[in-house]
């Protein structure tokens, strides 16, 4: 049987600044998180991004192509949320959502 290479289904095209921001978020999580599993995941994700991302020159712009499997995209999203968790004011948007839903239901009656 011939070897077949499976290309990850998700493609993100990032500007250099976006790529740098993503790597910086992962670096901060590695430094600051207390949960060892989350630190390990941040480090693994960072290493994959540095190893497998591909810079592409298009005219005068440079973009970085990042290919991800679904579980890797989920890992990046969870890392971004962990990063934001320590830096945002805490507003209970779930309660806001409930009020909005209640108003929509009342309006539809």
C-alpha positions as CSV (number, residue, x, y, z in Angstrom):
1,X,0.0,0.0,0.0
2,X,1.3,3.4,-0.9
3,X,2.0,6.0,1.8
4,X,-0.6,8.7,1.8
5,X,0.0,12.0,3.6
6,X,-3.0,13.4,5.3
7,X,-3.2,17.2,5.3
8,X,-4.8,18.8,8.4
9,X,-8.3,20.1,7.3
10,X,-8.2,23.5,9.0
11,X,-6.1,26.2,7.4
12,X,-5.4,29.5,9.1
13,X,-3.6,32.3,7.3
14,X,-2.0,34.7,9.7
15,X,-0.3,38.0,9.4
16,X,3.2,38.1,11.0
17,X,1.8,40.2,13.9
18,X,-1.1,37.7,14.5
19,X,1.4,34.8,14.4
20,X,3.6,36.6,16.9
21,X,0.7,37.3,19.2
22,X,-0.4,33.7,19.2
23,X,3.1,32.5,20.0
24,X,3.3,35.1,22.7
25,X,0.0,34.0,24.3
26,X,1.3,30.4,24.4
27,X,4.6,31.6,25.9
28,X,2.8,33.6,28.6
29,X,0.7,30.5,29.4
30,X,3.8,28.4,29.8
31,X,5.3,30.9,32.2
32,X,2.1,31.8,34.2
33,X,-0.2,28.8,34.3
34,X,-0.2,26.7,37.5
35,X,-1.9,23.6,36.0
36,X,0.9,21.4,34.7
37,X,-1.3,19.8,32.1
38,X,-2.3,23.2,30.7
39,X,1.4,24.3,30.7
40,X,2.4,21.1,28.9
41,X,-0.4,21.7,26.3
42,X,0.7,25.3,25.7
43,X,4.3,24.2,25.2
44,X,3.4,21.4,22.8
45,X,1.1,23.7,20.8
46,X,3.9,26.4,20.6
47,X,6.4,23.8,19.5
48,X,4.0,22.6,16.7
49,X,3.3,26.1,15.5
50,X,7.0,26.9,15.4
51,X,7.9,23.7,13.6
52,X,5.1,23.2,11.1
53,X,3.9,26.7,10.2
54,X,4.9,27.8,6.7
55,X,5.7,31.4,5.7
56,X,4.4,32.4,2.3
57,X,5.4,35.5,0.3
58,X,2.5,37.0,-1.7
59,X,3.5,40.2,-3.5
60,X,4.9,42.4,-0.8
61,X,3.1,40.6,2.0
62,X,4.3,37.7,4.1
63,X,1.6,35.4,5.6
64,X,2.0,32.3,7.7
65,X,0.0,29.3,6.8
66,X,-0.9,27.2,9.8
67,X,-2.6,23.8,9.2
68,X,-4.4,22.3,12.1
69,X,-6.3,19.2,13.0
70,X,-9.6,19.8,14.8
71,X,-8.1,18.9,18.2
72,X,-5.2,21.3,17.7
73,X,-7.7,24.1,16.9
74,X,-9.6,23.3,20.1
75,X,-6.3,23.4,22.0
76,X,-5.5,26.8,20.6
77,X,-8.9,28.2,21.5
78,X,-8.7,26.8,25.0
79,X,-5.2,28.3,25.4
80,X,-6.5,31.7,24.2
81,X,-9.4,31.5,26.7
82,X,-7.0,30.6,29.6
83,X,-4.9,33.6,28.7
84,X,-7.8,35.9,28.6
85,X,-9.2,34.5,31.9
86,X,-6.5,36.2,33.8
87,X,-6.7,39.5,32.0
88,X,-10.3,40.5,31.6
89,X,-12.8,42.0,34.0
90,X,-15.3,39.5,35.2
91,X,-18.7,40.3,33.8
92,X,-21.3,37.5,33.9
93,X,-22.3,37.4,30.2
94,X,-24.3,34.3,30.8
95,X,-26.8,36.4,32.8
96,X,-26.8,38.9,30.0
97,X,-27.5,36.1,27.5
98,X,-30.4,34.9,29.7
99,X,-32.0,38.4,29.7
100,X,-31.6,38.8,26.0
101,X,-33.2,35.4,25.4
102,X,-36.0,36.3,27.7
103,X,-36.7,39.5,25.8
104,X,-36.6,37.7,22.5
105,X,-39.2,35.2,23.8
106,X,-41.4,37.9,25.1
107,X,-41.2,39.8,21.9
108,X,-42.1,36.7,19.9
109,X,-45.3,36.0,21.9
